[in-house]
Amino acid sequence: MENSSRWSRQVLSLIKRLSTILRESEIFSELISDDFQTFFYNQTLDHFNYRPESYYTFQQRYVMNFKYWGGANASAPIFAYLGAEAALDFDLTGVGFPVDNALQFKALLVYIEHRYYGQSIPFGSREEALKNASTRGYFNSAQAIADYAEVLEYIKKKLLAENSPVIVIGGSYGGMLASWFRLKYPHVALGALASSAPILYFDDITPQNGYYSIVTKDFREASESCYSTIRESWSEIDRVASEPNGLSILSKKFRTCAELNKSNELKDYLETMYAVAAQYNHPPRYPVTVVCGGIDGAPEGSDILSRIFAGVVAYRGNSSCYNTSVNPTETSEGWRWQTCSEMVMPIGRGDNDTMFPPSPFNLTTFIQACTSLYDVPPRPHWITTYYGGHDIKLILHRFASNIIFSNGLRDPYSSAGVLKNISHTVLAIHTVNGSHCLDILPAKSTDPEWLIMQRKTEVEIIESWIAQYHADLDATRKRTLYSLQWLPFLIPTLILSCCVSAAQFNVPRLGPLSRGILRNPEPAAVSESFYKDLKTFFYAQTLDHFNYRPESYKTFRQRYVMNFKHWGGAKAGAPIFAYLGAEAPLDGDLVNIGFVNDNAARFNALLIYIEHRYYGKSIPFGSTKVALKNASTLGYFNSAQAIADYAAVLMHVKKRLHAQNSPVIVIGGSYGGMLASWFRLKYPHIALGALASSAPILYFDEIAPEIGYYSIVTKDFREASESCYRTIRRSWSEIDRIASKPNGLSILSKRFKTCAHLESSFELKDYLDSIYAEAAQYNEPPTYPVTVVCKGINGASKRTDTLGRIFHGLVAIAGKRSCYDTKEFNYPTETYLGWRWQKCSEMVLPIGHATNDTMFQPEPFNLNRFIKECNSLYSVSPRPHWVTTYYGGRDIKLILHRFASNIIFSNGLRDPYSSGGVLENISDTLVAVYTRHGSHCLDILPSQKSDPQWLVMQRKMEVEIIKGWMDKYYTDLANRR
């Protein structure tokens, strides 16, 4: 237990050193202005899962100051201070930047308290919240910044301030949160001021001794003799302690309030004092100078330890005794958990490289100590997996924007800060004499000129962000993205934008391949060698990436398949094409997703196919039966967990193959296309780019009109044949008319040769609806299923009535059968059951046909009914707004054209889901490639000799764009070296 207790003291000694403010008094709370108003938001406990417990809520405190706000009508900005590892109270007056600049910006001020601190405590009480790892497990940074996103979205909606830009501000750990928030939620925050944010102190990016090297440098620059005295003092403390009654001698010499039990108690106390003095070496006092003044000013002839004690008195003041013990506080208890779960910063020091005794960071010992404390181990690599950090300039200079990393070089944590500009909008502002978070503390009349200039520079940068945003907003108001998105339906031939109720569950399924009555086009002949080239692997995947509950650490075997045939190897930095599996087993995709295999030789690419959790052979909890048992096991089945899986697998593969410099292109179709685009947005440090085929990312939260899907189905049929369209349109009322007769359902059952007697007219209409939708969605050459249906309808004899014609269309597309199974689209297959859960949790696509504008009967999407039906199935409710909260979607061009890069949104305009796709270029590197005659995911299916020229050209364009991304990457990589 010696290692464990030693580690505990080290962690506790670091608590203050990762805080914005040195909280040594309670004076701040007494100075809070009446302009600050306190509110509470009913916050979700677990944003990333859908277990029943995930829906628990707690009251999260946030404070607002409206005094200077210019109002929603003026789109005046919002400054949001992100609380960190302490109660919010001190920050309201201790953090000055928001208040000092509110008048100039006419800004609304919002301060949000971090979960598990202050008054924002889940589970009703601090005692219950910190009881064990099961309750603490939701206490982490990913959940915290999701909290901030929800609160800010709520405030903007409540104040009708959707167009008010948000600047997030944070210091130290809060500065990390601010920078990560901008990276993960660019649709919520326009920019971030990240003060003294040591985002590079993870996963050995920064040398262990970085922190203590700067502490040493600060003291040595203040006084060489002071530095030498401190350096010599450690061995002297040990020498005295080893003598008889040595600890008593030390206790008296340093006037400790309690008798020392070990020399480490005194050394830890002194170490903490020096570190805090250096970290918060603020003007005008400059604590390092104060300490050294005491040491150097000791009476002549004083021994080493007397000089050290004189430094203590100078810094702490003359006291009757000095308390060397560490008293647990809310912050120390909370931060100890955070460092023991995810915030694993390997701070240590080796032999003779600082003024401190050697104390290297040992990860194995650290993990053992944390596990003994909390019964769950840390995840030391999760921060860099989720947020990135390695090769930060290479990764972000063509991706992110609008982040200020501010540092003072006297701050020991600046050793892990961003000290060089990453791009012209991701900037490093630092001062030689600055200390920890000094730039965001309240301005004072005694501030030195260099500090005044640092703050002025930060203000000017933020002003430029907001001015650019308002210019973009004005331009956006002059045209609406969706009005433009419908224009292409009028444009002929090839369009390459880049350069040249039960009823409520009738949401057409996604997927690159038809799994209904339509036969998929035969892929080009696949040789036996193709299958021999495929190698199957399984990765021990974490069940829950976003929490630290004991159950979160469970694992399951996730399947991925690799093809090395054409790979140019790690030494050449040859690329990796990663196909992201979606709502089906991986097996069919290995052959039917042709884009990756068709282009592997050209790019010398390694191919990876990763199966989506809960499908195929990638089943948690040991079996499909258990995994799908109820919401408690289904709750981990969602897109955020899935793309975190892909991140973990890809990082594992790259590390295993020593392929860190091999760029990854993620590829997906339909729901998988959404995953690909979201993966590039959330994990730009892993994927260089994404090809998102037929990805309806705008079909959430009423961004796309709910009739969009069925409007295109109608358009496809009407373009194929006006008479066919009219026959279908009038067939619905005819079905209802016959069904209303005595034995009407029997008549319809016979006329349509149903395999089972119809139980309602809806059953038949739903079946036909699905057939027409699938025909349109997969209206691929050379067969063109819509044409097949219409030829059947129109080819019936003249005497054939409406329903007879409809039946002829059914026979034409489905083939002659002894009977037709009206339930074939709704059988509980693996995909059906999985996708039903996904729709009932987060993938809430409000598709309906609400008016007479389509060839279908009016049937609007009713969200309340949908929620009720999902509740009855799973005993948990959908979260219809979570996709847009986590991934964005609204005002997509306004948000992303100055932020993201390297995504191809490909669509075919005959695909009904293109109504929810991106059909207009967002920027030079976020491009829309679409064809008028294309259908769902057609561009990523295997190429065939019969492919029309427009399809050949679409694929060629996509290949050229990807090649352009890689050329720039390799240039950047060479320049980095």
Secondary structure, 3 states (H helix, E strand, C coil): CHHHHHHHHHHHHHCHHHCCCCCCCCHHHHCCCCCEEEEEEEEECCCCCCCHHHHCEEEEEEEEECCCCCCCCCCCCEEEEECCCCCCHHHHHHCCHHHHHHHHHCCEEEEECCCCCCCCCHHHCHHHHCCCHHHHCCCCHHHHHHHHHHHHHHHHHHCCCCCCCEEEEEECHHHHHHHHHHHHCCCCCCEEEEECCCCCCCCCCCCCCHHHHHHHHHHHHHCHHHHHHHHHHHHHHHHHHCCCCHHHHHHHHCCECCCCCCHHHHHHHHHHHHHHHHHCCCCCCCHHHHHHHHHHCCCCCCCHHHHHHHHHHHHHCCCCCECCCCCCCHHHHHHHHHHHHCCCCCCCECCCCCCCCCECCCHHHHHHHHHHHHCCCCCCCHHHHHCCCCCHHHHHCCCCCCEEEEEECCCHHHHHCCCCCCCCCEEEEEECCCCCCHHHCCCCCCCCHHHHHHHHHHHHHHHHHHHHHHHHHHHHHCCCHHHHHHHHHHCCCEECCCCCCCHHHCCCCCCCCCCCCCCCCCCCCCCHHHHHHEEEEEEEEECCCCCCCHHHHCEEEEEEEEECCCCCCCCCCCCEEEEECCCCCCHHHHHHCHHHHHHHHHHCCEEEEECCCCCCCCCHHHCHHHHCCCHHHHCCCCHHHHHHHHHHHHHHHHHHCCCCCCCEEEEEECHHHHHHHHHHHHCCCCCCEEEEECCCCCCCCCCCCCCHHHHHHHHHHHHHCHHHHHHHHHHHHHHHHHHCCCCHHHHHHHHCCECCCCCCHHHHHHHHHHHHHHHHHCCCCCCCHHHHHHHHHHCCCCCCCHHHHHHHHHHHHHCCCCCECCCCCCCCCHHHHHHHHHHHHCCCCCCCECCCCCCCCCECCCHHHHHHHHHHHHCCCCCCCHHHHHHCCCCHHHHHCCCCCCEEEEEECCCHHHHHCCCCCCCCCEEEEEECCCCCCHHHCCCCCCCCHHHHHHHHHHHHHHHHHHHHHHHHHHHHC
